[in-house]
Amino acid sequence: MTDARATRRTFLKLTAMTGAAAGVVAVSGRAGAQTASDPAKAGDLLLHQDGPNKGKPVKATEVKVGEAVWAVAVDPATKKPRDAMKGGVVLTKVASGKLQASSKPNAAGDIVAYSSVCTHQGCPSKEIGSLGQGKGHIICTCHGSIYDPADNATVLGGPAPKRLPALPIKVDAAGAVVAKAGFTGKVGPK
């Protein structure tokens, strides 16, 4: 019986040490995935975060009116996300003639890009609404915040206290959407 208790005790100690080591690896691995504390910088590539093109550069031709493309800002040198928690970007194309003067300096033609981190509680705002007040607007499906992509992501409804920060973008020679500068404001909630 003493051998069984010793074996059990040894097993529990090894399990605890393995769990602690895994925690250290997980924390250091997460930190290593980020190449900077900024969520985006000038020259960053925008790569698809989901769907069939996941991990590939977002092409301007893929961004359509009334549809959202969810991307992440990636350091062009390392190909790693700048900040996995705050580097999310939602892109959409605004219908011709509808883009407001407030959005034009940050747009690439009729394509606009904003942080996909809701300013209310940090939930993902990466959908384009199809009904009611949300139709054609960026929405947070968690708490119902609605942002107008044609007017610099102004809050139209819901609990969000401020607009989404814009990501100034341009289209490079290969047709890929890249950051022209960092986000225009603080990403996420206060």
C-alpha positions in Angstrom: 0.0 0.0 0.0 2.9 2.4 0.7 4.2 1.8 -2.9 0.7 2.7 -4.3 0.6 5.9 -2.3 4.2 6.8 -3.4 3.3 6.1 -7.0 0.1 8.2 -6.7 2.0 11.0 -5.0 4.8 10.9 -7.7 2.1 10.9 -10.4 0.3 14.0 -8.9 3.6 15.9 -8.5 4.6 15.2 -12.1 1.1 16.2 -13.3 1.3 19.5 -11.4 4.8 20.2 -12.8 3.7 19.4 -16.3 0.7 21.6 -15.9 2.9 24.5 -14.7 5.3 24.0 -17.5 2.5 24.0 -20.0 1.2 27.2 -18.6 4.7 28.8 -18.9 4.9 27.6 -22.5 1.4 28.9 -23.3 2.1 32.3 -21.9 5.4 32.7 -23.6 4.0 31.3 -26.8 1.2 33.9 -26.8 3.7 36.7 -26.1 6.0 35.4 -28.9 3.1 35.5 -31.4 3.0 39.3 -31.1 5.6 41.3 -32.8 4.7 44.6 -31.4 2.4 46.2 -28.8 0.7 48.3 -31.5 -2.3 46.6 -33.1 -1.3 47.8 -36.5 1.5 49.9 -38.2 2.1 51.4 -41.7 2.9 48.7 -44.2 1.2 45.9 -42.3 -0.5 43.2 -44.5 -4.1 42.4 -43.9 -4.7 38.7 -43.9 -8.0 36.9 -43.8 -8.9 35.6 -40.3 -11.4 33.0 -41.4 -13.1 31.4 -44.4 -11.6 29.6 -47.4 -8.8 32.3 -47.7 -7.7 32.2 -44.1 -4.1 33.3 -43.8 -4.0 34.8 -47.3 -3.7 38.5 -48.1 -7.0 40.4 -48.5 -7.4 41.5 -52.1 -9.3 44.7 -52.9 -11.4 42.8 -55.4 -12.6 40.5 -52.6 -14.2 43.3 -50.6 -17.9 43.8 -51.6 -20.6 46.2 -50.7 -22.8 44.9 -47.9 -20.3 42.2 -46.9 -17.6 42.1 -44.3 -14.1 40.7 -44.6 -12.5 39.9 -41.2 -8.8 40.3 -41.3 -5.8 40.7 -39.0 -2.9 43.2 -39.3 0.3 41.3 -39.8 4.0 42.4 -39.6 5.2 42.1 -43.2 8.7 41.0 -42.1 7.7 38.2 -39.7 4.2 37.4 -41.0 3.0 37.3 -37.4 0.0 39.2 -36.1 0.9 42.5 -34.4 -1.5 41.9 -31.5 -3.8 38.9 -31.5 -6.3 40.5 -29.2 -6.5 44.0 -30.8 -5.2 43.6 -34.4 -8.5 42.5 -35.8 -9.9 44.5 -38.7 -13.3 44.5 -40.4 -13.3 45.7 -44.1 -16.2 46.5 -46.3 -16.9 48.4 -49.4 -19.3 51.4 -49.2 -21.8 51.8 -52.0 -20.7 54.3 -54.7 -21.3 57.9 -53.7 -22.2 57.0 -50.1 -18.8 57.4 -48.5 -18.8 60.5 -46.2 -16.0 63.0 -46.1 -15.1 61.8 -42.6 -14.1 58.4 -44.0 -12.4 59.3 -47.2 -8.9 60.1 -45.8 -8.6 56.5 -44.4 -10.3 54.7 -47.3 -8.9 53.0 -50.4 -11.4 54.1 -53.0 -14.8 52.9 -51.5 -13.1 50.3 -49.2 -12.9 51.1 -45.5 -11.3 49.3 -42.6 -12.0 49.6 -38.9 -11.0 47.8 -35.7 -13.2 44.7 -35.2 -13.0 45.2 -31.4 -16.2 46.7 -30.1 -15.8 49.8 -28.1 -18.4 48.7 -25.6 -16.9 45.5 -24.1 -14.3 44.3 -26.6 -16.5 41.8 -28.4 -15.9 41.1 -32.1 -17.7 43.6 -34.4 -17.1 41.8 -37.6 -20.5 41.4 -39.3 -22.5 43.5 -41.7 -26.2 43.7 -40.6 -28.9 42.6 -43.0 -32.1 43.8 -41.2 -33.5 47.0 -39.8 -31.2 49.7 -38.5 -28.2 47.4 -38.8 -28.7 46.8 -42.5 -25.4 47.6 -44.3 -23.7 48.6 -41.1 -21.0 47.0 -38.9 -22.6 45.3 -36.0 -21.6 43.7 -32.7 -23.8 40.6 -32.4 -23.1 40.3 -28.7 -24.7 43.5 -27.4 -26.2 45.1 -30.4 -23.8 48.1 -31.1 -24.2 49.4 -34.7 -21.5 51.4 -36.5 -21.8 53.3 -39.8 -18.9 52.3 -42.1 -19.7 55.1 -44.5 -19.4 57.8 -41.8 -16.1 56.9 -40.0 -17.8 54.1 -38.0 -20.1 56.5 -36.1 -22.2 54.8 -33.5 -25.8 54.4 -34.7 -27.2 52.3 -31.9 -26.5 50.1 -29.0 -24.3 50.5 -25.9 -21.0 51.4 -27.6 -19.7 54.7 -26.2 -17.6 55.7 -29.2 -16.9 54.9 -32.9 -14.6 52.1 -34.0 -11.0 53.4 -34.8 -10.4 53.5 -38.5 -7.4 51.8 -40.1 -6.0 53.9 -42.9 -5.5 51.6 -45.9 -4.2 51.5 -49.4 -4.0 48.9 -52.2 -0.5 47.8 -53.2 0.7 46.9 -56.7 -0.4 43.3 -56.3 -4.0 44.4 -55.4 -3.6 43.5 -51.7 -5.0 45.8 -49.0 -2.3 47.1 -46.6 -2.2 49.5 -43.7 -1.2 53.1 -44.6 -0.8 53.9 -40.8 -1.8 52.6 -37.4 -5.4 52.8 -36.1 -6.7 56.4 -35.7 -7.6 55.8 -32.0 -7.5 53.5 -29.1 -8.7 50.0 -29.9 -11.4 48.4 -27.8 -13.3 49.6 -24.7 -12.0 52.4 -22.5 
